[in-house]
Structures are given as structure tokens and as C-alpha cells.
Amino acid sequence: MKFGPVPLAQATGAILAHSVDLGGKRLRKGVTLEAGHVAALGAAGHDRVIVARLEAGDVHEDAAAAALAAALVPDPAAAGLRLTAPFTGRVNLMAEGPGVAVLDVPALTALNAVDPMITLATVPAFHQMATGGMVATVKIISYGVAGTDLEQACALARGAGAGTIRLARPVLRGATLIVTEIGGGLDSTEAVTPDKGRAAIAARLTALGMALEHVVTVPHRTEDLARAIAGTQSDMVLILTGSATSDIDDVGPSALRQAGGQVDRFGMPVDPGNLLFLGKLGARPVLGLPGCARSPALNGADWVLSRLACGLAVSAQDIAGMGIGGLLKEIPSRPMPRAGRKGAAGTGTEG
């Protein structure tokens, strides 16, 4: 592509690089100049104009953006995405429902290294999406790019043949929430208004297309909790204990094992959200929620819950990897902020 100023006599067929004032009207950048445009420019007193001119083998920005988007998402319906029409070198990839963004990060990183003018920006991997949310945007920065570079980028975008960006849609239908209570409220981490905490959890499920099917309240004892876990029928089991889980042998994890399940991970390097535990009861996921799940604010449990809802496996190694970027913003209502209290020591109950 050639770029620079040219006399008006040589501007026909070129792409206007910058918007130009025509004396009350505006000729916008990106337009392909026709004879009428050139005459209007001359009448407004312009004798030269800055243009971009595609050369043999170059691809116009809109066509390039459309081609790359199609390579990224060869089957939009199967990928749960909608592609917008190309405009000014941009195509957006929009979520067609709630879900989690699944990205081939190495392939997409390699794509962005082909040519600085060929770009793709995405949400983070496994980011939870709502219907209509933008998962990614393709942007061709220049007015045209070399066809050879575009084809290389498209080859990387195609990956193994199924596309490198998709939306994992929820596959679980509902969950049972089991809440434990401590007599008299002593040592309890539950909020003064527990219904608000349950409402926050229900809202999380609703955002994922799931239903909170049952809420079961039991005493904060291993045997009672184990019976409640064993009696659940929902696709997912959520546990919110009245006292924070402080050890893999505490009431929550012990009850899951006693009910015939397994504990795969206790603790996560995300704050807030440290005191999560994850396991299974047969094939059904069981998620021990940290106390911060009573708040609607983002916490580490959200990252695990959204993946589980969409049928994506979450391993102990996956949770370990969440620590980079896992320092989430402070919640003003935290009873013991991480900073600002002289001599403050961890209590193991923040979650």
C-alpha cells in the first residue's frame, strides 16, 4: 500500500486518509475518491490530498477484517457467536448467549505477530459473557494489508480447523445450595441478612442460565452436612458454611468425603476467594463457596462456577494458574482489609 499526499488530478480511485472540510460539509476518511469527490475538493480550495492507494496483492481493510473473522469463527452458530458486518476495517465477535470465552491463546498471540496492521483484541480467556457481550474485535489498522500476510494470519486463526474462539454455553441446568448454620450465630461468617447472600448466589446462577433449585439449611456439623450433600439431585452442589472453611479436613470438605464424594482442591490464589474448595459427588461438581460469595462483587468462586456451569473441567492446576491476575479489587465492606490496619493479622475467615 502506498500512502502520502498526491495532487488532486491523481486522487481518483484512492482512499482518503483523513477527513477533509469542504466548507460546511465533511468528506470522511476511508472513502474511495470518485470524480465528484475530487471536484468538491477542488471547489473547496484543495489542490492536494493525503491518500492510501492499494497495490497489487493488497486487500482492502473491510474485506481483510471479514476474511480474518471468518477464519476465526468458521461456524458462528456452533461457536455461539455472531459476527458484525465489517466497517472501517473492524468486525466484532458478539456472544449469542451467556457462557465462557474459550480461546486458543498461543494461536491468537501468533496471529497478532504477523503484521502490526492486523490485530485481534479479546476478553481474557474463560471470561464470563452475557448475551450480546463483545468477545473479540478484529481491527485492520491500515486501509489495506498485503494478501500474503492476511493469509498467514487466517491460517493461524483457523487453528486445528474448528476455529480458535468460541463461546462455551452453559450445560448444567440447576444447583442446590446447602447452607450450614451455627447455633446462636457464634463464630458465624454469615451476614446479618443471610437472604441477601443467597440472592447474590441465585443471581450468579441466573446469569449463567441456571436455576437455584433448592436451598437446604443444616447445622454446621459434618454428619448433617454429609446427609444433605448425599440427598441432592441437582446438576451442581453449592456449599456455604456458617463458619469459614479453614482446612481440607474442616466440616465442608470432610462432609463431602463422608457423603461419598472427593475433594480435588482446597484453597485458591485469588483474593477475595481464598477459602474455596472444589470436588465431585459422582460426576456432579461440588463447589464449597468462600464467604465472599455472599456479596455480588467479583471473587474467585465466580471464575470456577462459570466454567463448571459450561461443562469445562477445572483442575487443581487450573486454579493454581488463576493467581496471576487474581488480586481483585478491594471490597469496602471487608471486615479486615488487606492494607491499612496497623498490626492486622490474617484470621483465616475472610474467604
Secondary structure, 3 states (H helix, E strand, C coil): CEEEEEEHHHCCCCEECCCEECCCCEECCCCECCHHHHHHHHHCCCCEEEEEECCCCEEEHHHHHHHHHHHHCCCHHHHCEEECCCECCEEEEEECCCEEEEECHHHHHHHCCCCCCEEEEECCCCCEECCCCEEEEEEECCCEEEHHHHHHHHHHHHCCCCCCEEEECCCCCEEEEEEEECHHHCCCCCCCCHHHHHHHHHHHHHHCCCEEEEEEEEECCHHHHHHHHHCCCCCEEEEECCCCCCCCCCHHHHHHHHCCCEEEEECCCCECCCCCEEEEECCEEEEECCHHHHCCCCCHHHHHHHHHHCCCCCCHHHHHHCCCCCECCCCCCCCCCCCCCCCCCCCCCCC
